[in-house]
Amino acid sequence: MASSSDDDEFVILVCTDPNNQIGADISNEEIVISTTDISHWDFPSILSFQTFKIQAHRNRLIEESSYFRGLLSGSFSESCSDCISIEWQLETFLNVLRCMFRCPLDITSRNFIPLFEAALYFGVEMLLLQLKSWFSEVSLSKDPGLLKIQLDDLIRIWNFGLEHANGFVQELCASYLARNFMWTMSSNFFEDVPYDLLLLCIKHPHLTVDSEKHLSDALFIWLDSNTKQLEGSSKTENEFSDILKQIRISLLPLWFASGKRSSGCFSELANESVNSIFRLMKVTTTGSINALGDSDLSHLRIRLTEYSKRMDLSGCPQITPMILLLSLLPNTHSFALALRKSIKEAVSNLEQADGSKYQISQGLLPTLSFEAVQEVDISGCLKLHLEVAIECFSKSFPCLRKVKAAYLLNFRTTTLYKLVQKCPLVSEVDITIDMNPLISSQVSVISSTSSSPVIPLAPNRPYIVDHSFSMTYPYHLGPSLANITKLTMEGRSDVCGSLLEMLDVSNTMVISDCTIINMITSLRQLRTLSLCYCLGDISISSFNLSMPSLRKLRLERVTPWMTNNDLVLLTQNCTKLVELALLGCKLLNSDAQCIISRGWPGLISIHLEDCGELTKKGISSLFNCTALEDLLLRHNGPGVQRNFILDAALKLPMLRQVSLDLCDASEGDFDLPDDEDESDRYSLRSVKIARCKSGRCNAGSHFAEVLAKPAHRETLVLVWNSRNLVRTVVKERL
């Protein structure tokens, strides 16, 4: 291993570390070791000496190192000497010798650069090859357990490759970063990634992210952190914007794009994204191909690579079968052009009048297989034909195990049956829809009608499913769902949907500015804050602190003093809200609508009740929150337009729930969506309209304010399920 018959002549290497200070655990004595037993060297013992001498075979040094070849066989004085001085970091040099004498090395991200520098200096080609092989293997690995390079080490390796003009190092750094981008985003060192490395990474064909939102979020964070540094560098604004150009803005979730419109740096890009999303939503399935002509379709391809483990399309109502199919085809421009006609033919089957044709010819679509994908989220993808999606999943995601398809009314129980047939490894499914507001134990039904007859359930009767998966009756789940270990069907009233138990949280009496400020300052990662009916001394001081992680905020009967100016301050301190509930903020007026929509354009839930005159002049600005899914407006002023529900359903394509009160109607009533036509309500699931009357009583003045409040009489509830529309009137206010 270490010696041979040709290596009989020795040379003495006197090794010292010029940077090593003599410490308490370092001996001033010398130690002599030999390469004949190099495989048994005790590194800790050897490194406890300040200087050591190594008996090394002269011929092996000459053969394996260009440095020693020139020194020992050239015209240098050392060529005739039996003793050579070496000044280098001692542990690194010992490893260089181990490599030269064919001993295995333990290469890590920590010693990669020292070994690389030594390999270059001493000209050890074998060590360079081992380092390149190790880096290539690690950067190309699909095994998360082999994530051996931490981000700070990767940055150092990149800078080292840059200094030494080593293209191989730079390419592998970008490749490693691209394949592990989701892990990279969560690292504390992500903001330190050099601009050129980041740009090369996001242009890399193996860039792997769960969704376009994750990529965008990471880039926005990086840009926010590095803007000031880049302003003082040689990078121009145009070069700097190259990063943003890599974002496929047409594939962003609507709520995410809408939310970024309030950000000065990214508002233009966000507006362009929102416009692009709405354009895609307006065209038909095949029309989206025709409208693009012969242009490059890369900007519509969902990012999928052989390293992808999750595909997250949630909140993207613009995703069509064409976009999904396009993303599963080989990514070459010429190939995409050649298949346009075939794609059109396959997708056109989806648009038959009776809606019965969902077949895709396997010969027409030679889709790729992504075996690493185990989880898919298509929640809120309103334009995605589920039968096509399942067909695609079965072909391209053979290892699929988790499917989330929440808030899709067209995901019927028959669809679930097809999913488990086509994708037999699936074990977790979420087909949640909004809860039916009618809970029999809590309401007294006055009247109820249905737009189509409700079929009685017969739980003991087995049902047969034909090849077209069209059924007259509900089916018996039976053994077909044997592999499902977690099935979430919240809100599903068309299956045998038990309802969830209620969770009662008692009022808090334990609240003051000091308490809230202490909570906010100590809980920097707080994402949800609910202050409801909390008695105490709370003022605007409680909210005059930045809450960068807060996503959900409920303030109910705790901030009656809140003014429009206070609301502006709230938008500045809680910039990432997606859900807002305000109850009892009586000093707000109609300008508050504009403050909310400008400050939080990405809101998906807004509950505003008893908030002064917020809707006295009608509703307009709230429509700018284009990603709204849940909207409650009650007792905020009698200015809500008669056609508000129809208008909201058309302008807010993600809207699922609307709750209003007749006392706020400017004309005393509201127009309702047509029972049969789905085109005028997009994803609207339920509408609740309450009716109230003012209580009158001869009582003392100290009771006057309480008795003047509206007393609710009943609520009209409209609920669309996957089959029909149910109208119900209940005595209670819902």
Secondary structure, 3 states (H helix, E strand, C coil): CCCCCCCCCEEEEEEECCCCCCCCCCEEEEEEEEHHHHHHCCHHHHCCEEEEEEEEEHHHHHHHCHHHHHHHHCCCHHHHCCEEEEECCHHHHHHHHHHHCCCCCCCCCCCHHHHHHHHHHHCCHHHHHHHHHHHHHHHHCCCHHHCCCCHHHHHHHHHHHHHCCCHHHHHHHHHHHHHCHHHHHCCCCHHHCCHHHHHHHHCCCCCCCCCHHHHHHHHHHHHHHHHHHHHCCCCCHHHHCHHHHCCCHHHCCHHHHHHHHHCCCCHHHHHHHHHHHHHHHHCCCCHHHHCCCCCCCHHHCCCCCCCCCEEECCCCCCCCHHHHHHHCCCCCHHHHHHCHHHHHHHHHHHHCCCCCCCCCCCCCCCCCCCCCCCEEECCCCCCCCHHHHHHHHHHHCCCCCEEECCCCCCCCHHHHHHHHHHCCCCCEEECCCCCCCCCCCCCCEEEEEECCCCCCCCCCCCCCCCCCCCCCCCCCCHHHHCCCCEEECCCCCCCCCCCCCCCCCCCCCCCEHHHHHHHHHHCCCCCEEEEECCCCECCHHHHCCCCCCCCEEEEECCCCCCCHHHHHHHHHHCCCCCEEEEECCCCCCCHHHHHHHHHCCCCCEEEEECCCCCCCCCCCHHHHCCCCCEEEEECCCCCECCCHHHHHHHHCCCCCEEEEEHHHECCCCCCCCCCCCCCCCCCCCEEEEEEEEECCCCCCHHHHHHHCCEEEEEEEEEEECCCCEEEEEECCCC
